[in-house]
Amino acid sequence: MNTHQPIIVMVSFPNREIALEIAKELIEKRLIACAQFSVIESLYRWQNQLENSQEVMMHAKSIQTYWAAIQVCVKQLHPYEIPEIAITPILEIDNTYLHWMLEELGQSGQQLYV
């Protein structure tokens, strides 16, 4: 994967307040350009117990270059012992949006994605 590949970062949180707090930190550090939040219902096994809980899912836009730093920042601030942190590449993106996104990430003027 191209290190400057646009990505969507997905992280689940126990509530909206924590999600917003961590997203603000990531935006201030210019590791993500923006974030959207959705309330989700999660079903999973944790410590041999079936759990069903409401969580908040964050979808954030960034680039592959920042993936490692995003993981470190989220793990430092996240209350979960093992937080869900995943990415998916953005295969196609509007050029105008991409330029805005790169500017917000401190990468304006660079040809990062073809």
Backbone hydrogen bonds, N-H to C=O, Kabsch-Sander energy under -0.5 kcal/mol:
donor,donor_aa,acceptor,acceptor_aa,energy
5,Q,2,N,-2.0
7,I,62,S,-2.5
8,I,88,T,-2.7
9,V,7,I,-0.5
9,V,60,A,-3.2
10,M,86,A,-3.4
11,V,58,M,-1.8
12,S,84,E,-1.0
13,F,56,V,-2.6
19,A,15,N,-1.8
20,L,16,R,-2.8
21,E,17,E,-2.3
22,I,18,I,-2.4
23,A,19,A,-2.4
24,K,20,L,-2.7
25,E,21,E,-1.7
26,L,22,I,-2.3
27,I,23,A,-2.5
28,E,24,K,-2.8
29,K,25,E,-1.8
30,R,27,I,-1.6
31,L,26,L,-2.8
32,I,26,L,-1.1
33,A,61,K,-3.0
34,C,61,K,-0.6
36,Q,59,H,-2.4
38,S,57,M,-1.9
40,I,55,E,-2.8
42,S,53,S,-3.4
44,Y,51,E,-2.2
46,W,49,Q,-2.9
49,Q,46,W,-1.2
51,E,44,Y,-3.9
51,E,49,Q,-0.5
53,S,42,S,-2.3
55,E,40,I,-2.5
56,V,13,F,-2.5
57,M,38,S,-3.2
58,M,11,V,-3.0
59,H,36,Q,-2.4
60,A,9,V,-2.6
60,A,58,M,-0.5
61,K,34,C,-1.5
62,S,7,I,-2.1
64,Q,5,Q,-2.4
65,T,3,T,-2.0
66,Y,63,I,-1.9
67,W,64,Q,-1.9
70,I,66,Y,-2.6
71,Q,67,W,-2.3
72,V,68,A,-2.1
73,C,69,A,-2.4
74,V,70,I,-2.8
75,K,71,Q,-2.7
76,Q,72,V,-2.0
77,L,73,C,-1.5
78,H,74,V,-2.7
85,I,83,P,-0.7
86,A,10,M,-2.4
88,T,8,I,-1.8
90,I,6,P,-2.7
91,L,89,P,-0.8
98,L,94,D,-2.6
99,H,95,N,-2.3
100,W,96,T,-2.0
101,M,97,Y,-2.9
102,L,98,L,-2.8
103,E,99,H,-2.1
104,E,100,W,-2.3
105,L,101,M,-1.4
106,G,103,E,-1.5
107,Q,102,L,-3.6
110,Q,107,Q,-1.4
112,L,110,Q,-1.2
